[in-house]
């Protein structure tokens, strides 16, 4: 609770600060950058994306390119840094759009916008960190071997409508201030997942083509979390509840200190779910 309050205070302070010093504001200078890299002989790709302020979209690239970047940004207040290191085994893409610490002093706030397409031919380790702004990760068609998403202030959406062709070792999602919607997480073919909620609700949809068992850890935070789970998956829940939280488990029976779904013993795929709730509630719905 103290942490969430601190986050809200920081956001309010930033908004107040942005309203000061109007006479010092400078005009935006919007420029565009288009960059791509042809595929080499590498066997995998690591992509690290850091966006201080702006809108982010990530999708698959179906051509013979390792990546393609389409960027609009305010040159007067931000600086991009794009690096690509080609390796014989794994290549690495690093993207940063950092503030020049004058971001709050310009008059017309043209939002920065990044569209990043990643190859659908190689396994991709994807790491994304956003500051202020909305993020949309359309992962259908990509070969995601790991996923790390950390959002600051703004809404985030993840969608996976096709089965991931490769195993995904680990998923980590940390949500800040704003809502998060994830659809088709079952298609990612993951083995372990960690979710940490902040100030804002989250909808985690685990429908999809499940291929094996998985461990999931969810820390709720201030906002509530709703989990949508297909009826073909067996679920075992280990929970630690805050006294202010609402906890709803329909279709479960308690054995000792754990809760088991009715189909757990017969399900082909099973999920071990550990939940720590804060002020917000937690609910599982079956689909």
N, C-alpha and C positions, 0 to 999 in steps of 0.2 A: 504493500500500500504506500509506504514512504517513497519507494522508487518511482511508482506511477505518478505520485504527487510532484516529485522532483522533475519528471519529464514534462508534465503540464506547465509547471512554473517556468521551465526553460523555454518552452514554446511561446508562452505569453510574453516573456521578456524579449524574445527575438522579434515578435510582432510590434511591441512597443518601440523597440530600438529602430525598427524599420520606418516608423512614422516620424522619427526625429530628424532634424537637419535637412529639411526639405530644400533649403536653398543650395545645398551641396550636391543635389542629384545630377547625374550625368546621363546623357542620352545613350540608348542601346545601339550597338553596332553589330548587327546580325550577319553572320557569314555562314556558308555551307561548306562541308567537307564530304567528299565521296572517296572511299578508299577500299580496296579489296586485295586479296592475296590468292594467287593460284595454288591449287593443291600440289604438294610435293610427294616425297616417298615416305612421309611420316606415318606412324601407325595410330596416333592419337593426338588430341588437341586439348590443351588447358586454356580456358578463357576466364580472365579476371576483369570484371567490370566495376568501376567506381564512378558514380554520378552524384555530385553534390546537390544540384538542383535541376529539375527538369523531368520530362516524360521519357520513359524508356520502353521500347518494344524489342523483344527477342523472338526470332522465328528461325525456321530451317532454310538453308541455302541448297537448292537442288542442282546448281550448276557445278562446274569443276573448280570451285573456289573454296579455300579454307574458311574465309569469312568475307563479308561485305558490310561496310559501314556507311550509313547515310546520317549525317549529323548537321543540325542547325544549332548555332550557339551565339551568345552575346560576347563578341570579342573584347568589348570594353570591360567586362567584369569576370570573364572566365577564360581558362586556358586548358585546351585539350592536350593529352599526351597519349600517343598510340605507339606501342612497341610490338614487334613480332619477331620471335626468335625461332628459327626453323631448326629442328633437331632430327636426327636420324630415326629416333624412336618416337618422341613426343615433341610437338611444337607448342609454343606458348604465345598467347595473345594477351596483352595488357592494355586496358583502356582506362583513362582517368579524365574526368572533367572537373577541374578544381576551381574554386572561387579565388579571385584576386583580392578578396576582402573588401571589395567595393560593391558587392552584389546587391546590397540593400539601398544603394545611393543613386539609382538610376530611375528615370521618370517613367518611361513606357516599358512595362515588364513583359518583354517577349519571352515566352517560355523556351528553354533549351529543349531540344528533341533529339533523341538518339534512336535510330533503327539499326539493329545489329542482326544480321543473318549469319548463322553458323552452319558449317557443312553437315550434310546428312550421311556422309560416307565414312566418318571416323567416330570412334568413341570420344565423347566430350566430357571433361570435368569442368563444370560451370560454377563460378563464384560471382555473386552479384551483391553489391552494397549500394543502396540508394539513400540520399539524404532527405530532401524535400521534393515531393512529386509522386506521380503515379507510375506504376510499373506493370507491364503485361508480358508474361512469359508464355508464349505459345510453343510448347515443346513437342507437339505432334510431328513425327517424322525424324526427330533427332535421336541420336544414340547417346543417351545420357548415362555416363558411368558414375557420376556423383553430382549432387546439387547442393549449393549453399546460398541461401538468400537471406539478407539482412536489410530490413527496410526501416527508414526513420519516420518521417511524417508524410502520410499520403496513403492512398489505396493501392493494393496489390492484387493481381489475379494471375493464377497459374492454370493452364489448361493442357491436358494430354488426352487426345481422343483416339490415339493409335497405340498399339502395344510397343513398348520399348524393345528394340531388337537385341540389346545387350543387358546384362545384369547391372543394376545400380547399387553400388556398395552402401552408400549412405546419403541420406537427405537431412539437411539442417535448415530450418526456417525460423527466423527470429523477427517477430512483428513489433513495430514501434507504436506510433500513434496513427490509427486509421484501420480500416477494415481489410480483411484478407479473404479471398475466395479461391479455393483450389478445387478443380474439377478433374476427375479421372486419375487420381493418384495411384489407383491400383494398376494402371497401365505402365507405371514406371519400372516395374519389376525390381523393387527395392528390397533390401534385406533389413535395414535399420533406418529409423526416422526419428528426429528430434524436432519438436515444435515448442516455441516459447512465445506466448502471447503477451501483448502489452496493453495499451489503452485503445480498445477497439475490439469488435467482435470478429470471429473467424468461422468460416464454413469450410470444413475439410471433407471432401467427397472422395471416398476410396473405391468407387466403382471402377471397373476395368478388367483386364485380362490378368488375373492373379496366377502366378506360376510357382509360388513357393511360400514358405512361412516368413513372418517378419516380426520385428520388435519395434514398437512405437512408444515414444515418451512424449507426453503432452503436459506442459505447464501453462495453466490458463491465464493468470494475470487478472487485470481489472475487467476486461471484456469477456463475454461468454464464448464458448466454443461448441459448435454443433458438428458432430461426426455423422456422415452418411456411409453406412457399411452394407455391402451386398450380403444377402442372406446365405450365399454359398460359402462364406468365410466364417470360421469359428473364431470367437473372441474370448480371451481371458483378461479380466480387468483387475489391476491392483491399484487401489486409490487411497490418496491422502486428501481429506476434505478440510477446507477452511470453514469455520463456524458460520460465516456469512454466505457461503456458496450454496447454489442449488445443484443437486446431482441427480440425474434421471437416467436409470437403466431399465428399459423395458425388455422383457424377453430374456432375463438373466436369472440364474439361481446362485445362491451363495454357498460356497463350500469352504469351511474354515474362514479365512480372512479374504478370500478371492471370490470374484463373480465370474460365472461361466455362462456363455450363451447356450441356448437349448440345443444347438447343432454342433457344439464344440467337439464332442467325442467322435462324430461321424464325418466332420468336414475334412476335405482334402487339403485345404490351406488354412493355417491357423495364425492368429495374431495375438501376441502378448502385449497388452496395452497397459502402460503405467501412467496414471493421471494424478497431477497435483493441482488442485483448484485453489484460486484466490478468492477475490470478491465476486468475480463472475461465475456463472453457472456452466455446467457441462451436460451434454445430452447426446445420446446415440440414437439414431433413427435407422431403421432397416429398409432397404430398397431392393 
